[in-house]
Amino acid sequence: MASQSSSNANAVRIPALGLRVAALMLLSILLMVYDDRNQQLDTVRRAIGAAVYPLQIVVDTPARIWGWLVDSSTSRNSLELENTRLKIQQRLTRAELQQLTALEAENARLRDLLEARDRITGDIRVAGIMSVDTNPFRHSIVLDVGSEDRVYDGQSLIDANGVVGQVLQTGLKTSQAILISDPDHALPVEVNRNGLRTIALGTGQFDQLDLPYLPNNADLEVGDVLVTSGLGGAFPPGYPVAVVSDIRRVPQQPFAEVKATPSAALNQVREVMLIWMDQPEASSNEATTDGEVVEQP
């Protein structure tokens, strides 16, 4: 009974909750008005701010770390995507440059052919090479022109630098030609310096011809230019064929060992020029002389 009466007395002495809230609100309003007029609570606010700053840092740190991780991941992904895009663009640019290089080389070859054409008197035509014989012992090519284009057997082929070969067999729309480097090909030539005549034989190598029928005392020097002699009627005279590259005179042998380098790059030629000479009337492989039919050499 005594304890109950004591608690009732304490309840009477403690103000009601609503009264306390009202008192606190009134005190807050008074402090706000006082601070607005006199600016006396700045020091208190600074102290409170300094006291709660570490707590703000602790609360804000997880959010900052998460934001940094998200930004780092996004930046890394963006950099990887950009790097991949730049690599692809680099490959495409290299491919385009390779195509431009090939076009530039082709334009250079065509310009050389056009310049050479201006130096040629007569009817000529540029033909493309469709295929090359893969047999190492046969140096032949297939051209994209045939009898429909007035191509005939034995017709001579040249490029911007010199003689390439001659037509071996003519089809309707294509033709097979043999290069001067073929082991079965022989070409009458002469030394441009002194008119010395001989035969240039193919060796099966694109960069070498043989001159087997020159005596040891022949007036021949390394660097002499060999041109077509016009004998045989297959090639017009005066076209460059090769340059003498090596001379070996052996006293025990009747003939010197002479090598020559073709003027034309036979293993790199892509286009050739066909020269139209006076074609034989009897056939592409025959010529008439004084009414008699004789076979061309």
Secondary structure, 3 states (H helix, E strand, C coil): CHHHHHHHHHHHHCCCHHHHHHHHHHHHHHHHHHHHHHCCCHHHHHHHHHHHHHHHHHHHHHHHHHHHHHHHHHHHHHHHHHHHHHHHHHHHHHHHHHHHHHHHHHHHHHHHHHHHHHHCCCEEEEEEEEEECCCCCCCEEEECCCHHHCCCCCCEEECCCCEEEEEEEECCCCEEEEECCCCCCEEEEEECCCCCEEEEEECCCCCCEECCCCECCCCCCCCCEEEECCCCCCCCCCCEEEEEEEEECCCCCCECEEEEEECCCCCCCCEEEEEECCCCCCECCEEEECCEEEECC
